[in-house]
Amino acid sequence: MKVKDYASHAKQASYRLATADAASKNRALLAMSEAIERRAEEILVENAHDVAEGRRNGLSPALIDRLLLDEGRLRGIAGSLRDIAALADPVGEVVAGWKTPEGLEIEKVRVPFGVILVVYEARPNVTVDAVALCLKTGNSVILRGGTDAYRSNRILAEVITGAAIEAGLPGDCIQFIGEKERSALIELLQLRDLIDLVIPRGGEALKELLLEHSKIPVIYAAGGNCHIYVDETADLKQALAITINAKCQRPGVCNAAETLLVHRAVAAEFIPVVVEALTERKVKLYVDSRTRELAGDSGAKLLRATDKHYNTEFLSMEMAIKVVEDLEEAIAHITQYGTGHSEAIITRDLEASRRFAQGVDAAVVYINASTRFTDGGVFGLGAEIGISTQKLHARGPLALKELTSVKYVVTGRGHVR
C-alpha cells in the first residue's frame, strides 16, 4: 500500500470515529487492554528481538531501557488503557457558552482534529498511548515509530487494531506505517489535505526534521535538556535527594535532569557531597573549573564541561555541573541552553521561587521537586503522547483535551444580519 493510501484510509475512518459515542470508544479501549494481556507472550517475544538487535547495534543502556518491555511494563500499558477508558470524554464538551445582545446562543465545543500523525523513536509504549488518546478523542492516528522498536510496534499495533475492530470501531482509524525509509515519512509530511496534525515524540533532531519538511501543523513534544538549580537558601539534604532522583531514577527519559546549577554561596558545602553521590552511582560528570576545585578527592574523576555538554540531552548516566553567581545567572544559563521542558529550583526563599517561576521559560517549572514528575499520568491527566515544549495551542503534557480543537455552534431563531 502506498503511503498516501494509509492517510486516505485514516481520513475516511476519522469521519465515523468523530461521531462515535463515549461508550463505544471505551469498549474498544477495554478490549485493547484485554488483548494486550492475552497476547503478552507474543508481544514480549517480538520485543526481545528488538532489544537483542539494539544491543548488537550499540544502543546505550538508557535507550535499551526505553525499548524494553517486560511483564510488569505490559501490565502497566494495559492498565493505562483502562485508566483512559475511565476518564471523561472531552469530545462534545461545551467549553464556554453565552448569549449575544441580538439573542444568538453561542457554544464553544470540543471536537477532534481528524487525523493525527505521531512520529516517535524507540518507545513501544507510545504505540499504545498514542492510539488510546487519539481514539478517545475521536481522532484517527497514523503511527510512524522508530526502526529500533519496529517489531514491538508492529505487534502492538496489530493487537490493538484487532481489538478496536472487534469492538465495532473502524479498523482504518489506526494506521501503522511499516516502511522504514525516511522518504516515507517525508511523503507523509506533505499530505496536508489528509493529515491534520503532526506530533513528534523524540529528541531535538527529530523535531528539527519535522519542522523542516512538514507542510502540516506540528506540535512538537521534543527533547528535555532539564536543569536543577540549587539556590543559596536550599535545604541541601533535599537538594541532594532531588538531584539524585532527577538524574538517576530513569536517565533515558525526557524529564531527567541533565545539568546541575549550584549557587556559589552553598557550592563549597554541596559540591563535594553531590559529586561523590553521583560518582558512586556511576554518573559521568562534566564540570566547570570551580566545581573541580571544590570537589576534593573526586576532582580527578571529573571532565571539563564545554558548551557542547551544556547543550546536550544526555539521556544516559551523564550530567553537567556548574557553579553560578546567583539566581539571575542560573536563569540566564537555562534560557541559553534549556529546551523549554522542565526546570527546577531548590530553595527556601519564597521570593527566589517566584522569580525563578516567572523568569524561566519552560512548560513545567518545579519548586523543591524533581523534574521526573512531568508526566500526564502523574499530573492526573491519564496517559500522554508527549510533553509539548512549544506554546501554540498546547504546552506541557499532551493529554486528552490537548488532542482536541474547538468549533462554535451558534443557535438563532431566524436571525439575519
KAPEUR-V68614 format. One record per residue. N is the residue number from 0. RES is the residue in three letters. PHI is phi in degrees with one decimal (NA if undefined). OMEGA is omega in whole degrees, 0 to 359 (999 if undefined). Layout:
N:RES:PHI:OMEGA
N:RES:PHI:OMEGA
This chain:
0:MET:NA:179
1:LYS:-73.3:181
2:VAL:-57.6:181
3:LYS:-63.8:180
4:ASP:-66.1:177
5:TYR:-55.8:182
6:ALA:-66.3:180
7:SER:-64.9:178
8:HIS:-64.1:178
9:ALA:-63.1:181
10:LYS:-64.6:179
11:GLN:-62.1:180
12:ALA:-66.3:183
13:SER:-64.0:180
14:TYR:-66.4:177
15:ARG:-70.1:184
16:LEU:-65.3:182
17:ALA:-61.6:182
18:THR:-103.3:179
19:ALA:-67.7:180
20:ASP:-80.4:184
21:ALA:-60.7:182
22:ALA:-62.3:180
23:SER:-65.4:180
24:LYS:-67.3:179
25:ASN:-66.6:177
26:ARG:-60.9:178
27:ALA:-65.8:179
28:LEU:-62.9:179
29:LEU:-67.0:177
30:ALA:-65.2:177
31:MET:-63.2:179
32:SER:-58.9:180
33:GLU:-64.3:181
34:ALA:-66.1:178
35:ILE:-63.7:179
36:GLU:-66.9:182
37:ARG:-68.4:185
38:ARG:-109.7:183
39:ALA:-57.7:183
40:GLU:-61.5:178
41:GLU:-61.9:181
42:ILE:-62.9:182
43:LEU:-67.9:177
44:VAL:-63.2:179
45:GLU:-63.8:179
46:ASN:-64.6:178
47:ALA:-59.9:176
48:HIS:-62.9:179
49:ASP:-62.3:182
50:VAL:-64.1:179
51:ALA:-61.5:180
52:GLU:-67.8:177
53:GLY:-61.6:178
54:ARG:-65.8:177
55:ARG:-63.5:181
56:ASN:-85.5:175
57:GLY:81.6:175
58:LEU:-61.5:180
59:SER:-66.6:177
60:PRO:-55.2:180
61:ALA:-67.4:179
62:LEU:-72.0:174
63:ILE:-61.9:179
64:ASP:-62.3:177
65:ARG:-63.3:186
66:LEU:-77.5:191
67:LEU:-69.7:168
68:LEU:-114.8:172
69:ASP:-139.4:184
70:GLU:-59.6:180
71:GLY:-64.6:180
72:ARG:-67.8:177
73:LEU:-65.3:176
74:ARG:-62.2:178
75:GLY:-64.4:178
76:ILE:-64.2:178
77:ALA:-62.2:178
78:GLY:-64.7:180
79:SER:-65.1:176
80:LEU:-63.6:178
81:ARG:-66.6:179
82:ASP:-63.5:180
83:ILE:-67.6:177
84:ALA:-60.8:182
85:ALA:-80.2:182
86:LEU:-78.6:178
87:ALA:-66.1:178
88:ASP:-77.3:182
89:PRO:-77.9:184
90:VAL:-66.5:182
91:GLY:89.9:179
92:GLU:-63.2:176
93:VAL:-86.0:182
94:VAL:-72.1:179
95:ALA:-156.8:177
96:GLY:-151.9:179
97:TRP:-158.9:181
98:LYS:-123.1:181
99:THR:-82.3:178
100:PRO:-57.7:179
101:GLU:-80.1:179
102:GLY:97.4:176
103:LEU:-73.2:176
104:GLU:-98.4:186
105:ILE:-116.2:175
106:GLU:-123.9:175
107:LYS:-101.8:193
108:VAL:-119.7:176
109:ARG:-74.4:179
110:VAL:-139.0:176
111:PRO:-67.0:171
112:PHE:-71.1:183
113:GLY:131.2:179
114:VAL:-126.3:180
115:ILE:-116.5:174
116:LEU:-95.0:178
117:VAL:-109.4:181
118:VAL:-112.8:188
119:TYR:-146.0:185
120:GLU:-100.3:192
121:ALA:-78.4:182
122:ARG:-134.6:183
123:PRO:-61.0:178
124:ASN:-62.2:180
125:VAL:-65.2:177
126:THR:-54.1:182
127:VAL:-76.5:180
128:ASP:-58.7:182
129:ALA:-63.4:180
130:VAL:-63.3:183
131:ALA:-61.7:183
132:LEU:-70.6:179
133:CYS:-67.1:180
134:LEU:-61.9:181
135:LYS:-60.4:182
136:THR:-95.4:175
137:GLY:76.4:180
138:ASN:-103.1:165
139:SER:-70.3:182
140:VAL:-131.9:173
141:ILE:-110.4:186
142:LEU:-103.1:174
143:ARG:-125.6:182
144:GLY:-88.2:179
145:GLY:-74.9:182
146:THR:-65.8:181
147:ASP:-63.9:181
148:ALA:-112.6:190
149:TYR:-58.1:184
150:ARG:-67.4:178
151:SER:-63.8:180
152:ASN:-63.1:183
153:ARG:-63.9:182
154:ILE:-69.4:178
155:LEU:-63.4:179
156:ALA:-63.0:179
157:GLU:-63.2:183
158:VAL:-63.6:186
159:ILE:-78.0:175
160:THR:-66.5:177
161:GLY:-59.9:179
162:ALA:-66.2:179
163:ALA:-63.8:179
164:ILE:-64.4:179
165:GLU:-60.8:181
166:ALA:-83.6:175
167:GLY:99.5:177
168:LEU:-92.6:180
169:PRO:-68.3:182
170:GLY:-62.8:181
171:ASP:-70.4:177
172:CYS:-71.4:175
173:ILE:-120.2:180
174:GLN:-122.3:177
175:PHE:-100.6:181
176:ILE:-89.0:182
177:GLY:-84.1:180
178:GLU:-64.8:185
179:LYS:-91.2:185
180:GLU:-69.9:178
181:ARG:-61.3:181
182:SER:-59.5:178
183:ALA:-65.5:178
184:LEU:-65.9:180
185:ILE:-59.7:178
186:GLU:-64.2:178
187:LEU:-58.6:184
188:LEU:-69.8:178
189:GLN:-93.2:191
190:LEU:-89.0:185
191:ARG:-70.9:177
192:ASP:-80.4:183
193:LEU:-113.8:183
194:ILE:-115.9:187
195:ASP:-96.8:186
196:LEU:-156.3:175
197:VAL:-118.5:175
198:ILE:-125.2:173
199:PRO:-88.4:176
200:ARG:-119.6:182
201:GLY:178.5:184
202:GLY:-84.6:183
203:GLU:-63.3:181
204:ALA:-63.8:178
205:LEU:-65.1:179
206:LYS:-58.1:182
207:GLU:-64.8:178
208:LEU:-60.0:182
209:LEU:-69.6:179
210:LEU:-64.2:180
211:GLU:-72.7:190
212:HIS:-104.9:190
213:SER:-79.7:169
214:LYS:-95.9:182
215:ILE:-107.9:176
216:PRO:-54.9:182
217:VAL:-119.5:165
218:ILE:-106.3:187
219:TYR:-90.1:172
220:ALA:-102.7:194
221:ALA:-104.0:190
222:GLY:-66.4:180
223:GLY:-124.9:171
224:ASN:-89.3:190
225:CYS:-95.0:184
226:HIS:-124.5:166
227:ILE:-114.2:176
228:TYR:-111.2:178
229:VAL:-97.5:184
230:ASP:-79.1:183
231:GLU:-66.1:180
232:THR:-101.6:186
233:ALA:-64.3:165
234:ASP:-74.3:190
235:LEU:-70.7:174
236:LYS:-65.7:177
237:GLN:-64.8:180
238:ALA:-61.5:180
239:LEU:-65.3:181
240:ALA:-61.9:181
241:ILE:-68.0:180
242:THR:-62.1:180
243:ILE:-62.1:180
244:ASN:-63.2:185
245:ALA:-65.1:180
246:LYS:-91.8:195
247:CYS:-102.1:188
248:GLN:-61.6:172
249:ARG:-157.5:191
250:PRO:-69.5:186
251:GLY:-89.1:182
252:VAL:-113.1:190
253:CYS:-72.2:179
254:ASN:-99.7:173
255:ALA:-76.5:180
256:ALA:-76.4:181
257:GLU:-113.5:180
258:THR:-134.9:176
259:LEU:-109.6:176
260:LEU:-110.3:185
261:VAL:-126.9:177
262:HIS:-62.6:184
263:ARG:-59.2:183
264:ALA:-67.4:180
265:VAL:-115.2:185
266:ALA:-63.6:183
267:ALA:-61.2:180
268:GLU:-84.0:189
269:PHE:-87.6:186
270:ILE:-57.7:180
271:PRO:-58.4:182
272:VAL:-70.2:184
273:VAL:-71.9:178
274:VAL:-63.9:179
275:GLU:-62.7:182
276:ALA:-64.3:180
277:LEU:-71.2:179
278:THR:-64.9:177
279:GLU:-59.6:180
280:ARG:-90.7:175
281:LYS:65.7:173
282:VAL:-88.7:176
283:LYS:-77.5:188
284:LEU:-115.4:175
285:TYR:-115.4:192
286:VAL:-132.2:174
287:ASP:-83.6:186
288:SER:-65.2:181
289:ARG:-67.2:177
290:THR:-63.3:179
291:ARG:-60.0:180
292:GLU:-63.2:185
293:LEU:-86.0:188
294:ALA:-75.1:179
295:GLY:69.3:184
296:ASP:-61.9:182
297:SER:-79.5:186
298:GLY:-59.6:183
299:ALA:-66.2:183
300:LYS:-89.4:187
301:LEU:-94.2:179
302:LEU:-106.1:183
303:ARG:-73.5:179
304:ALA:-82.4:175
305:THR:-125.8:176
306:ASP:-56.5:180
307:LYS:-59.1:181
308:HIS:-68.3:179
309:TYR:-65.9:180
310:ASN:-88.2:192
311:THR:-95.9:166
312:GLU:-90.3:190
313:PHE:-66.8:184
314:LEU:55.5:182
315:SER:-159.6:180
316:MET:-81.3:176
317:GLU:-138.7:182
318:MET:-156.3:174
319:ALA:-101.5:178
320:ILE:-131.1:178
321:LYS:-144.5:173
322:VAL:-89.9:180
323:VAL:-116.5:183
324:GLU:-70.3:186
325:ASP:-164.9:180
326:LEU:-59.9:182
327:GLU:-61.4:179
328:GLU:-68.0:177
329:ALA:-62.5:180
330:ILE:-63.9:180
331:ALA:-63.2:178
332:HIS:-63.2:180
333:ILE:-63.9:178
334:THR:-60.8:182
335:GLN:-73.5:190
336:TYR:-110.2:185
337:GLY:-70.9:180
338:THR:-109.6:177
339:GLY:78.2:183
340:HIS:-93.9:184
341:SER:-138.5:181
342:GLU:-134.9:186
343:ALA:-130.8:171
344:ILE:-119.0:173
345:ILE:-109.9:186
346:THR:-159.2:171
347:ARG:-112.0:182
348:ASP:-102.1:182
349:LEU:-61.0:180
350:GLU:-66.1:178
351:ALA:-64.0:179
352:SER:-64.2:179
353:ARG:-65.8:180
354:ARG:-65.1:179
355:PHE:-66.0:181
356:ALA:-62.1:180
357:GLN:-79.5:188
358:GLY:-86.0:183
359:VAL:-91.1:182
360:ASP:-96.1:182
361:ALA:-149.2:179
362:ALA:-64.4:181
363:VAL:-136.0:176
364:VAL:-118.8:182
365:TYR:-109.1:172
366:ILE:-118.9:179
367:ASN:60.3:176
368:ALA:-154.4:182
369:SER:-73.3:176
370:THR:-65.7:183
371:ARG:-65.8:181
372:PHE:-80.9:181
373:THR:-70.6:186
374:ASP:-166.6:181
375:GLY:-58.6:179
376:GLY:-65.3:180
377:VAL:-64.2:179
378:PHE:-75.6:180
379:GLY:84.5:183
380:LEU:-99.3:189
381:GLY:83.0:177
382:ALA:-70.0:178
383:GLU:-143.4:175
384:ILE:-78.4:180
385:GLY:175.4:178
386:ILE:-109.1:180
387:SER:-72.3:178
388:THR:-106.2:175
389:GLN:-103.3:187
390:LYS:-116.9:183
391:LEU:-78.8:178
392:HIS:69.5:186
393:ALA:-145.1:178
394:ARG:-140.5:184
395:GLY:89.4:183
396:PRO:-58.3:177
397:LEU:-89.4:182
398:ALA:-106.0:190
399:LEU:-60.6:185
400:LYS:-64.1:180
401:GLU:-71.4:179
402:LEU:-96.7:174
403:THR:-122.8:169
404:SER:-108.9:177
405:VAL:-135.5:166
406:LYS:-139.4:179
407:TYR:-100.6:176
408:VAL:-108.4:186
409:VAL:-114.7:182
410:THR:-112.4:178
411:GLY:-124.3:177
412:ARG:-130.7:182
413:GLY:80.1:183
414:HIS:-64.3:170
415:VAL:-132.6:180
416:ARG:-116.0:999
